Amino acid sequence: MRGRPPLCRVTEPPDPSRLDDPGPSSGEPGTGFPFVGTPGRDRPAVLVTITDLRHRVVHLTWRSGIPEATRTVAHTPDGRPVVQLPERYRLGAWARVFDVRPEDLAEADGGHMIVRELRDGYVSLPWAGADPVGEYVRQIGGGRLLVTAVRPEVPPLPELVRLVLGLDLALHVGVLDLRRHADHPLRPDGRWWSVEVRRRDAPVHPDDLPDRPSLAAALDDCLTHLADDVAALVPADPDEPLPVPGSPACELGADPAPELVRLAAQHAGRAVTLRVTRDGHTVYRHDDDGVRRLGG
């Protein structure tokens, strides 16, 4: 039984009682931002709440117009500077406070992953000398950001392999290694994963690409939808035989993740998918013109 249900915001939560900066004192219709009153003007701000959903909570306020030391790390194709804000604006740095990995952070509404700009504090400026925090606030596009810092509680990959083989289905595990983009703030980086249950005879599709920032996140997504996905794989034709379940009560096999990581590094920039069935396993690389079998 899955433990943590997804969170959906029903009503806007109240302002936190303690913030690292003063909270908003007024609102302006139509902007979506809270505004902080000053003697000469109102400044848009974003209230950020990070929580482990148990007992730890951090509240932050990011306000435009606050001078911050930044460094230019790149330029956009049209020449605009890309700068990096200090650590307190980088959600990836706050992950350490909660003893989770940056890729474990997610938006509370819907569980969407935190984009790289927010994780690492990158912001594109419309011109040199523009207010970086103000552009950061505008880029977020909302007055309150709720972030969960929870490490997914998932079983090891071999346990899911054993379950899928017991159901006589196929398991597709994909990895995309983009670590070479670590020095390019305008591109996604790191390793991306996918774990999907398929029919035993289902091929690997070229556009089935990894989109989860960690293996744990991919396993969590797969297990969350497992019951519905397995039900959807039941043949609609009453004359088509159902897969015959087998006994999964065998010893766990070797974890395929380390070897898959090694292959993905050899083919950096191209997704690699492992397909596992009762008949064995095969590995494919995704190319521009389709998929190519690497071995198995």
Steps between C-alpha positions, in 0.01 A plus 500: 500500500639836398574730790502866399199640308554792261428845639254729328440856617134561580530842660791739525688433826544786748815708505776336706544650841879527473690585185858589429365832364180690584193356330275677250290784629273550202397342173445634150221339293597317185872456567509171692774646724488614859634853533718637778428860591787751500500881543531557125365194325363148529735215412384156378614207711478122510440313825674162496414221744711183507378208713565131558124452566576394856646755736762706316406820317706787358340826386678737262404830341660605173432866424584702192713808546734334753863545389677164477847400387472284188739354249452471126518134399386504136314695231182411314521449120381860455771632732311556826702428815417199721596555862500280810349628823644430848433168675190610688321527163609150392250235603761231436710647780203486740464128425805438718316651797237225465754223429356428157644522152421802280315269263268397787353852518160540335213745480235411756226563244518199270848378590669666203877505515686822579645647181873554479471879516341480845721215615822685419389865516544590132315792342519658154509881508326707231801735502824540689434676829137382535376403847590127526270423794213685335547295183520183711171587668340575164637175354333296776170659409317461830476647846546179701713198428450180706783247473518151649836359609425128527715208389273248319445177693530239226613137485819402314472468124550119509179465704301676229669285235395186690140624526476584130648168395253324729219672308662399168529862392797712391688764694671786315767689693651803327796725583614821332842629608525879463775562754716659231255793512589580861692812392219620271230658721255534208488122443366215714771300673546192716355154440135453401305180554180324401348175628193373316294181491409381150344202329740214450509554122510882511795654312722778627371823343742772389307771686485310833766720657600528867344799676558440874802649679594182689440126501308535826268758343442276198424199723264711709314616187479144367366359827250782541337409168573127507146376571347710223777416254469124560121519464540689171720221365219242525403412138167647387438201271329229710654234273855619566657302785614677813863481613546212741641620833801310624648463843701810596625324813854461373819668605556852377729522202788742463412868495516612133531870590884520532557340159233721346667808647831389348342453157325836520834668574652332193215638289469840669230717351305199370239315701570134574212263584517158662208271411444206738261207443488132599693429181795710613612858458604724213650849490420770245638844418268776383627671186353776285361242256366251753644247744798272448563179691827507692496153647328261734 
